Structures are given as structure tokens and as C-alpha cells.
Amino acid sequence: MRFDVITLFPNLFDSVLDFGITSRALDRGLFKFQAWNPRDFATDAYKTVDDRPYGGGPGMVMLAEPVEAALDAIEAVQAKEGLTPWVVYFTPRGQTLNHAKVMELAARPALTLIAGRYEGVDERVLQRRVDEEISLGDFVLSGGEIPALALMDAIIRQLPGSLGNDSSAVEDSFVGGLLDAPCYTRPEVYRNEVVPNVLKSGDHKAIARWRLKQSLGLTWRKRPDLIARRGLSPDEQKLLDEFRREEEGLG
């Protein structure tokens, strides 16, 4: 997997490259990363990358030429590696990122991520060169670096070998369209609260049933929209009904 990121602040990506799971994945050669600063492609003495918007209004707009020159350079490097470009731009008007989209993008061998700043990038570049627009949600950030970091982290943890146990990714929240079940570790008793007995039973079938029931219940309580979107099998509906009865003290 290869990531090429167009950004005015390459050092922000050290948080992915230098720490934790993503750092280990980089050391293992599971992905490649290169940051491309549009200032390196500016043609004037001041390395200008932005200008005032036509039509007036606050803020500045990233110039088309430095961004497109960076895209050309990335495309040339990817072509030498036999890779087909797929360009993502982060913007509030994009599709909201979710697990299904992460898995779709993780299947691509290379991604070019444009982390815009100011009021955004000249629309003409976006119309010509961007394949997909993505948003983290209905709020505004100072730039596209944080969404790019989030997407990279989400994808990298899906790459085989990136986690200590590959099954961890399979059991994450949203993988099956539900939130994850609660987790517990030592000590067995903490401030008079005890780990559920089923998790200490060694009965793997009972543990799996409990986890699914808790996952269904938490999703119903905290993210009912996920239940509505996903739907439930008859067995899952029975488990959810059981969870609700227990929560109401009727089970």
C-alpha cells in the first residue's frame, strides 16, 4: 500500500509514522508514505500557494498550479511502480467516511490524499483530478491533514500483519455493522465492580453469545441508526429483546 499526501504541513504526519501500530507497520514495509508540499512546486520567488478568491469573501484559496504540479509528480512516481492513481480530497461536501469506505479504499494499492487548507483548493483542479471526496462528518476543520491521518490509520490497521493479532481488526466496532461489546481486564474486582462471570467461564460459545448480545444492546442504545441501517436476523432480534428485558429488570 502506498500513500502520497499533498500537504503544507508534512510534519503533522509524524503522529502516524512515528508511533504505535502504524509506525510498526511502516517498519515492516506494509505501506509506503511520501508527503508532497505544494510550496516545492510554486514558481515564484515567494513560494506562493494561495490567493484571494474571485467574487470576494473571507479567506484564501489554494492555487491550482502548485497542487496540480504535485499531482503530476506523484502520478509519475506511481507509474514507475505500476500503480494506478486514485485521488481523494477531504471536504465537508464529501461522502462521510465509514468502515465500508475504509475497506474499499484499503483494497487499492495506492492513494493520493489532498489535504487542503484555507477555504479549499481551486475548483478546476478538483474537477479534473479528484476521483473521490470524503468528509469525517458535519463539522469544519482547519485543514485536510486530520482527515487524512484518520483515513490512513483506519486503512493501515486493516493491512495483514499490522496488528499483533489479525483477528483484532475483524472484531472491531463497525466491522459487522455494530458497536463492539464491552471489554474487561485485571483486576477481577475493581471498586466493588466485578467482571461478568461468563467472561471467566472458559465457555467460548457462551462468551461469543454474550458479546453479540452486548454488542446488539449497546448499538440499540447508543447508535440505533446503525441497527435501522443494518437490520437484524431473527436470532439477533431475540438476543436484543433479551438484552432489553434484562436492562429493564424483566429478564
C-alpha positions in Angstrom: 0.0 0.0 0.0 1.3 3.5 -0.9 0.1 6.8 0.4 1.1 10.1 -1.2 -0.2 13.2 0.6 -0.2 16.7 -0.7 0.1 18.9 2.4 1.5 22.3 3.5 2.4 20.7 6.9 4.2 17.4 6.3 5.4 17.2 9.9 1.8 16.6 11.1 2.1 13.1 9.7 4.8 12.2 12.1 2.0 11.2 14.5 1.2 8.3 12.2 4.7 7.5 11.1 6.5 7.6 14.4 4.1 5.9 16.9 2.1 2.8 17.6 0.6 0.3 15.2 1.1 2.5 12.1 4.8 3.0 12.9 5.4 -0.7 13.3 3.5 -1.4 10.0 5.8 1.1 8.3 8.9 -0.6 9.8 7.6 -3.9 8.5 7.2 -2.5 5.0 3.4 -2.9 4.9 3.0 0.6 3.4 4.9 3.4 1.9 4.4 7.1 2.6 5.6 10.3 1.0 4.5 13.9 1.7 4.5 16.5 -1.1 4.5 20.2 -0.2 2.8 22.4 -2.8 5.4 25.1 -1.9 8.0 23.0 -3.5 6.1 23.3 -6.8 5.4 27.1 -6.6 7.1 29.0 -9.4 7.5 32.5 -7.9 10.3 33.7 -5.5 7.9 33.8 -2.6 6.7 30.2 -3.0 3.1 31.4 -3.1 0.5 28.7 -2.7 -2.7 30.7 -2.2 -4.5 33.8 -3.3 -7.8 35.7 -2.7 -11.0 34.2 -4.0 -12.7 35.6 -7.1 -16.0 37.2 -6.1 -14.7 38.3 -2.8 -15.2 36.9 0.6 -13.0 35.9 3.6 -10.1 33.6 3.5 -7.7 32.4 0.7 -7.8 29.6 -1.9 -5.0 27.3 -2.7 -3.6 27.9 -6.2 -4.3 25.4 -8.9 -0.8 25.2 -10.4 1.3 24.1 -7.3 -1.3 21.4 -6.4 -1.6 20.1 -9.9 2.2 20.1 -10.3 2.4 18.0 -7.2 -0.3 15.6 -8.6 1.8 15.3 -11.8 4.9 14.4 -9.8 3.0 11.8 -7.7 1.5 10.2 -10.8 4.9 9.9 -12.4 6.3 8.1 -9.3 3.3 5.8 -9.0 3.5 5.0 -12.7 7.1 3.8 -12.2 5.8 1.4 -9.6 3.0 0.2 -11.9 0.3 1.8 -9.7 -3.0 3.4 -10.9 -3.7 6.8 -9.2 -6.7 7.3 -7.0 -7.0 10.8 -5.7 -9.0 11.7 -2.6 -9.8 15.2 -1.5 -11.1 16.0 2.0 -14.1 18.4 2.1 -17.3 18.8 4.1 -19.2 18.1 0.8 -17.7 14.6 0.5 -19.1 11.3 1.5 -19.0 10.6 5.2 -16.2 8.2 6.0 -17.3 4.8 7.4 -15.9 1.3 7.7 -17.2 0.1 4.3 -15.4 3.0 2.6 -12.2 2.3 4.6 -12.3 -1.3 3.4 -13.0 -0.2 -0.2 -10.0 2.2 -0.2 -7.8 -0.3 1.6 -8.2 -2.6 -1.4 -6.5 0.0 -3.6 -2.7 -0.3 -4.0 -2.1 3.5 -3.9 -3.9 6.5 -2.6 -3.2 10.2 -3.3 -4.6 12.3 -0.5 -5.1 16.1 -0.9 -5.1 17.9 2.4 -6.5 21.3 1.5 -6.1 24.4 3.7 -7.7 27.9 3.9 -11.0 28.0 2.0 -10.0 25.0 -0.1 -8.4 24.2 -3.5 -9.2 25.9 -6.8 -12.3 24.0 -8.1 -10.7 23.5 -11.5 -8.1 21.1 -10.1 -10.7 19.2 -8.2 -13.0 18.8 -11.2 -10.1 17.5 -13.3 -8.0 15.4 -11.0 -10.0 14.2 -7.9 -11.7 10.8 -8.0 -13.4 11.0 -4.7 -14.3 13.5 -2.0 -14.5 12.4 1.7 -15.6 14.0 4.9 -15.2 13.0 8.5 -18.6 14.5 9.5 -20.7 17.6 9.7 -18.1 19.9 11.2 -15.3 22.1 9.9 -11.5 21.6 10.5 -8.6 23.9 9.8 -7.3 21.6 7.0 -7.4 18.2 5.5 -4.5 16.7 7.5 -6.6 15.4 10.3 -9.0 13.5 8.0 -6.0 12.2 6.0 -4.4 10.9 9.2 -7.7 9.3 10.3 -8.1 7.6 6.9 -4.5 6.4 6.9 -4.8 5.0 10.4 -8.0 3.2 9.7 -6.6 1.7 6.5 -3.2 0.7 7.9 -4.7 -1.3 10.8 -6.6 -3.4 8.1 -3.4 -4.4 6.4 -2.4 -8.0 7.1 0.4 -8.1 9.6 -0.2 -4.6 11.0 -1.8 -5.8 14.3 -0.3 -8.2 16.8 -3.4 -10.4 16.2 -5.1 -10.1 12.8 -8.4 -11.1 14.3 -8.4 -7.8 16.3 -9.4 -6.0 13.1 -12.2 -8.4 12.5 -13.6 -7.8 15.9 -13.5 -4.0 15.8 -16.6 -1.9 16.1 -18.5 -1.3 12.8 -16.9 -4.4 11.1 -20.3 -6.2 11.4 -22.3 -3.0 11.4 -22.5 -2.9 15.2 -20.6 -1.4 18.1 -18.1 -3.6 19.9 -19.0 -5.3 23.2 -17.6 -4.0 26.5 -14.0 -5.1 27.4 -12.6 -6.0 30.8 -9.2 -6.9 32.1 -7.5 -7.4 35.5 -8.2 -6.9 38.4 -11.3 -9.1 38.6 -12.9 -6.8 41.1 -12.4 -3.0 40.7 -14.1 -0.6 43.1 -16.6 -3.3 44.0 -17.5 -3.9 40.3 -16.9 -7.5 39.1 -16.1 -8.8 35.7 -19.1 -10.6 34.2 -19.0 -14.3 35.2 -19.5 -15.5 31.6 -16.1 -14.0 30.6 -14.4 -16.1 33.2 -16.2 -19.3 32.4 -14.0 -20.6 29.6 -17.1 -21.4 27.6 -16.3 -19.9 24.3 -19.8 -20.4 22.8 -21.4 -18.6 25.8 -18.8 -15.8 25.6 -19.5 -15.3 21.9 -23.2 -15.2 22.6 -22.8 -12.7 25.5 -20.6 -10.5 23.4 -23.0 -10.4 20.5 -25.9 -9.6 22.9 -23.9 -6.8 24.4 -22.9 -5.5 21.0 -26.5 -5.5 19.9 -27.7 -3.8 23.1 -25.1 -1.1 23.0 -25.7 -0.3 19.4 -29.5 -0.2 20.0 -28.9 2.1 23.0 -26.2 4.4 21.6 -26.5 4.2 17.8 -30.0 3.0 16.8 -29.3 4.4 13.3 -26.9 1.5 12.8 -29.5 -1.1 13.7 -32.0 0.5 11.3 -29.5 0.6 8.5 -28.1 -2.9 9.1 -31.2 -4.9 10.1 -31.2 -7.9 12.4 -31.6 -11.6 11.8 -34.3 -13.5 13.8 -31.6 -14.8 16.3 -30.1 -11.3 16.7 -33.5 -9.9 17.3 -34.1 -12.5 20.1 -30.8 -11.5 21.7 -31.6 -7.8 21.5 -35.0 -8.5 23.1 -33.3 -10.5 25.9 -30.9 -7.6 26.4 -33.7 -5.1 26.7 -35.6 -7.3 29.2 -32.5 -7.7 31.3 -31.9 -3.9 31.2 -35.5 -3.3 32.3 -35.2 -5.9 35.1 -37.6 -8.2 33.5 -35.3 -10.9 32.3 
